[in-house]
Amino acid sequence: MPRFRELKTFDDFQRALKNKYGIGEGENYKPWLRVQDVPSQGSSAKIQGIKIDREHHTLSEGETSFLYLAEFRDSVVDIREQFPLLPIDLSIKIANTLDLRHPTIPDSKVLNVLTTDCLLTCYDKHKGVWYEAVSVKSKAEDLADKRTAEKLDIERIWWELLDVPFRVYVNTPENQTKSKNIQWFTAPVRHGETFSDSLLLSACELLHIGPMITEQTCSELATNFNLDGAQALSLLKTLFAKKIVDVKLDKPIPESGVFEVMRIAPFRTQQYAG
């Protein structure tokens, strides 16, 4: 796979499609734009998925924040980031109908392929399968920009024509706090650390509903199960990541050193419910 791809002409678009960028589902999906294809200001990231065993490519801090939150939702079963709105003829027709200027590539002035930041595939036993399209904005002020609003209109109507709900996610401080908590405690699972079901079940017995101190809890886990400090912390994080132990996400857990348990569900040792 080449490290860098140019997407400046229709030939480039055709080549990308031939190489299956923007196509597929689950592990087989390849985002239309990858981290290495876009000039970075240091806010892009490659994130190993838990539900889907592939790297997700996020191009901004806001996209990274949203990805962690989306993956942690019970109903989300697939995330396709940088999803291309193809065929391009449809977005051109929408722009013309709205009397808006279709986005172009700055260097070549060629009409550009629009992308949606995240396309979610969702499922539950009552509703079945449905899709949600999400555009990510770093702050609410971005929505006041006229050109941003025009592009969002094109994108929104594109999805409405497919009967897919479209919404805008704003990376508010509250969302950032929740996302960073999830990023912190899902790290061991993303890195392939595992613990036996019996250990996870036994660890639950040392926890209780309400506020708990992280350092003290890890010390008790280490003592009871003959673990070092790093292993004890990874065990605790795994309980949170697998939702065996549900914790409140609205306060920064790593910085405060305190977490609040809302529910303990040991039956979830047999599954990961994101």
Buried (B, 14 or more C-beta within 10 A) or exposed (E): EEEEBBBBEEEBBEBBBEEEBBBEEBEEBBBBBBBBBBEEEEEBBEBBBBBBEBEBBBBBBBBBBBBBBBBBBEBBBBBBBBBBBBEBEBBBBBBEEEEBEBBEBEEBEBBBBBBBBBBBBBBEEEEEEBBBBBBBBBEEEBEEEEEBEBBBBBBBBBBEEEEBBBEBBBBBEEBBBBBBBBBBBBBBBEEEBEBEEEBBEBBBEBBEEEEBEBEEBBEBBBEEBEBEEEBBBBBBBBBBBBBBBBBEBEBBBEEEEBBBBEEBBBEBBEEBEB
